[in-house]
């Protein structure tokens, strides 16, 4: 099926013209979060932000070996990419050390500058709740509630009652990332045979779980909270492969599956409504929606200007099989699964997660859009 990418847009004249009009993420935004003077960053989530928890739970995970981490670390760190993730670039922008995984017993947890509780494969809903819906969570039992328990255990251990006042002030000056989470609830359901309508019925419960998590961190002192939404999953190789069809009307102008992207938009609309409710409930807290959906679409639409290989924007760099170089039975990290020659020219790393370059560009877009809403130049609430 022909992909409707406008290769003419890659001409030098239009590229130069567009660079002035599009105002792509600029290096001048790289450290803008330093103005917020965050003491620490605390991350809840899944494989989009895990920096090493799953590989401590499951050392045989493919994320525990190369080629994961090959680009910058020359070893696997548990990050589901060839290098850094969006949370790493957010930490760098804030002038905070990269976050250690909570389960990394050798970590110093950045000397109090934050902890990453995210676990690859985790879900917003507890695994027993998913089982009641006849959905198996095959990767980890460490759902969002478990991560929250880890977080508050950590706070209790590192902040004895004698220093409660100091710790409360520190949390007020910290950034809390509640997600991205929930994507796996839908991934597991869809790939285990649930229909889109059945999965759509899960959205209120998933969003409520995210809202409840945000409420817990706010009630415990958080004053700056980012709650990211879901990606346009219909643009990802895993879904383009799993739900491939000869019906050309199922695809949009970017060759993304419209039905799946509409589902992501529905989740994101419900999540933004929940965020509005939280803002009314907590008017003295900066609660910001992280628009992963439009950040990714911006990247995809401007792939040529961003120097990605436009013929491979929906192919996995690390993968094999079919039109999108992806197969659920031979995924990245499995024996004899090849890696592309230049990951910097690819958006998708393994068909499910993005390359370091793609995450860097998305993070820059997000930081630029989120920064004004964090109210960092206001007095701390």
FENPELIN-V886947 format. One record per pair of residues at least 12 apart in sequence whose C-alpha atoms are under 8 Angstrom apart, sorted by the first residue. I is the first residue (numbers start at 0). J is the second residue. D is the distance in whole Angstrom. If there is no record, write none. Layout:
# FENPELIN-V886947
i,j,d
I,J,D
I,J,D
This chain:
# FENPELIN-V886947
i,j,d
0,245,8
0,247,8
2,252,8
2,253,7
2,254,6
3,252,6
3,253,6
3,254,7
4,252,8
4,253,7
4,309,8
6,309,8
8,303,8
9,303,6
9,304,7
14,304,6
18,304,8
23,364,8
24,360,7
24,363,6
24,364,6
24,367,7
25,363,7
28,92,8
28,363,7
28,366,8
28,367,7
29,91,8
29,92,5
29,363,7
30,91,7
30,92,4
30,93,6
30,94,7
31,92,6
31,93,7
31,366,8
31,370,8
32,89,8
32,92,5
32,93,4
32,94,8
32,366,8
32,370,7
33,92,6
33,93,4
33,94,6
34,93,8
34,375,7
34,376,8
35,93,7
35,375,5
35,376,7
36,93,7
36,172,7
37,93,7
37,95,8
37,172,5
37,173,5
37,174,6
38,95,8
38,112,6
38,113,8
38,169,7
38,172,6
38,173,5
39,95,7
39,111,7
39,112,4
39,113,4
39,169,8
39,170,8
39,172,7
39,173,5
39,174,6
40,90,7
40,95,8
40,98,8
40,112,7
40,113,5
40,114,7
40,173,6
40,174,5
40,175,6
40,176,8
41,113,5
41,114,5
41,115,6
41,116,7
41,173,8
41,174,6
41,175,5
41,176,6
42,114,7
42,115,5
42,116,6
42,117,6
42,175,6
42,176,5
42,177,6
42,178,7
43,115,7
43,116,5
43,117,5
43,143,7
43,146,7
43,147,8
43,176,6
43,177,5
43,178,5
43,179,8
43,180,8
44,116,7
44,117,4
44,118,6
44,119,8
44,121,7
44,143,7
44,176,8
44,177,7
44,178,4
44,179,5
44,180,5
45,117,5
45,118,5
45,119,4
45,120,6
45,121,5
45,122,7
45,178,7
45,179,7
45,180,6
46,78,7
46,79,6
46,117,7
46,118,6
46,119,4
46,120,6
46,121,8
46,352,8
47,79,7
47,84,7
47,85,8
47,119,7
47,179,7
47,352,7
48,78,7
48,84,6
48,85,7
48,86,6
48,115,8
48,117,6
48,118,8
48,119,8
48,179,8
49,77,7
49,78,6
49,79,7
49,100,7
49,115,7
49,116,7
49,117,5
49,118,5
49,119,6
50,76,7
50,77,5
50,78,5
50,98,7
50,99,7
50,100,6
50,115,7
50,117,8
51,76,6
51,77,4
51,78,6
51,99,8
51,100,5
51,102,8
51,103,7
51,118,8
52,77,7
52,100,5
52,101,7
52,102,5
52,103,7
52,116,7
52,117,7
52,118,5
52,119,8
53,77,7
53,118,5
53,119,6
53,139,8
54,77,6
55,102,6
55,103,7
61,331,8
61,332,5
61,333,7
62,75,7
62,76,8
62,77,5
62,78,7
62,79,6
62,332,7
63,75,5
63,76,7
63,77,6
64,332,7
65,332,7
66,81,7
66,331,8
66,332,6
66,338,8
67,79,6
67,80,6
67,81,5
67,82,7
67,332,8
68,80,6
68,81,4
68,82,5
68,83,8
69,81,5
69,82,7
70,82,5
71,83,7
79,119,8
79,352,6
80,348,6
80,349,8
80,352,6
80,353,6
80,354,6
80,355,6
81,342,8
81,348,7
81,354,6
81,355,6
82,354,7
82,355,5
83,355,5
83,358,7
83,359,8
84,355,6
84,358,6
84,359,7
85,358,5
85,359,6
85,361,7
85,362,5
86,362,8
88,359,6
88,362,6
88,363,8
89,362,7
89,366,7
95,112,6
96,109,6
96,112,7
97,109,7
98,112,8
98,113,6
98,114,5
98,115,6
99,113,8
99,114,6
99,115,6
100,114,6
100,115,5
100,116,6
100,117,8
101,114,6
101,115,6
101,116,5
101,149,8
116,146,6
116,149,7
116,150,7
117,146,7
118,139,8
118,141,7
118,142,8
119,138,8
119,139,8
120,136,8
120,137,8
120,138,5
120,139,6
120,183,6
121,136,8
121,138,7
121,139,6
121,140,7
121,141,6
121,142,5
121,143,7
121,180,8
121,183,7
122,136,8
122,141,8
122,142,5
122,143,6
122,180,6
122,181,5
122,182,7
122,183,6
122,184,5
123,142,6
123,143,5
123,144,8
123,180,6
123,181,5
123,183,8
123,184,7
123,205,6
123,208,6
123,209,7
124,142,7
124,143,7
124,144,8
124,181,8
124,184,7
124,204,8
124,205,6
124,208,6
125,140,8
125,142,5
125,143,7
125,144,7
126,140,6
126,142,7
129,184,8
134,187,7
134,188,6
134,191,7
135,187,7
135,188,8
136,184,8
136,187,7
143,180,8
143,208,8
143,212,8
144,212,8
147,212,7
167,220,6
170,220,6
170,221,6
170,222,8
171,220,6
171,221,5
171,222,5
171,223,7
171,379,7
171,380,8
172,221,8
172,222,7
172,223,8
172,379,7
173,221,7
173,222,7
173,223,7
174,221,7
174,222,8
174,223,5
174,224,6
174,225,8
175,216,8
175,221,7
175,223,6
175,224,5
175,225,6
176,224,6
176,225,5
176,226,6
176,227,8
177,209,7
177,212,7
177,213,6
177,224,7
177,225,6
177,226,5
177,227,7
178,209,8
178,225,8
178,226,6
178,227,6
178,228,8
179,226,7
179,227,5
179,228,6
179,229,7
180,209,8
180,227,8
180,228,8
180,229,8
181,205,6
181,206,8
181,209,8
181,229,8
182,229,6
184,205,8
185,198,6
190,241,8
195,259,8
195,262,8
199,262,7
202,266,6
202,269,8
203,269,7
206,266,8
206,269,7
206,270,6
206,273,7
207,273,8
210,270,8
210,273,6
210,274,7
210,277,8
213,226,8
214,277,8
217,284,8
221,284,8
222,283,7
222,284,5
222,285,6
222,286,8
222,380,7
223,284,6
223,285,5
223,286,6
223,373,7
224,284,8
224,285,6
224,286,5
224,287,6
225,286,6
225,287,5
225,288,6
225,289,6
226,286,7
226,287,6
226,288,5
226,289,6
227,288,6
227,289,4
227,290,6
227,291,6
228,266,8
228,267,5
228,270,7
228,288,7
228,289,6
228,290,6
228,291,6
228,292,7
229,263,6
229,264,8
229,266,7
229,267,6
229,290,8
229,291,6
229,292,6
230,263,7
230,291,5
230,292,4
230,295,7
231,259,7
231,260,5
231,263,6
231,264,8
231,292,5
231,295,7
231,296,8
232,259,6
232,260,6
232,263,7
233,255,5
233,256,4
233,257,7
233,258,7
233,259,5
233,260,5
234,253,8
234,254,7
234,255,4
234,256,7
234,260,8
234,313,7
235,255,8
235,313,7
235,347,8
235,350,6
235,351,7
236,313,6
236,314,6
236,315,7
236,323,6
236,324,8
236,325,6
236,347,8
236,350,5
236,351,7
237,325,7
237,326,8
237,327,8
237,350,5
237,351,6
239,255,7
239,256,7
239,323,7
240,321,8
240,322,8
240,323,7
240,325,7
240,326,8
253,299,8
253,300,8
264,292,8
271,288,7
274,286,7
274,287,8
274,288,7
283,380,6
284,380,7
285,372,7
285,373,6
285,374,7
286,373,8
287,369,7
287,372,7
287,373,7
288,369,8
289,365,7
289,369,7
290,365,7
291,361,8
291,365,8
294,361,6
294,364,6
294,365,7
295,361,6
298,357,8
298,360,7
298,361,7
299,312,7
306,344,7
307,343,7
307,344,4
307,345,6
307,346,7
308,344,5
308,345,6
311,345,7
312,345,6
312,346,6
312,347,7
313,346,7
313,347,7
314,345,8
314,347,6
314,350,7
315,345,8
315,346,8
315,347,5
315,348,5
315,349,5
315,350,5
316,338,6
316,339,5
316,342,6
316,345,6
316,347,6
316,348,5
316,349,6
316,350,8
317,330,8
317,331,5
317,336,7
317,337,6
317,338,4
317,339,6
317,348,6
317,349,5
317,350,8
318,330,6
318,331,5
318,336,6
318,337,6
318,338,7
318,349,6
318,350,7
319,336,6
319,337,7
323,350,8
324,350,8
325,349,8
325,350,6
330,349,7
331,349,6
342,354,7
343,355,8
343,356,6
345,357,8
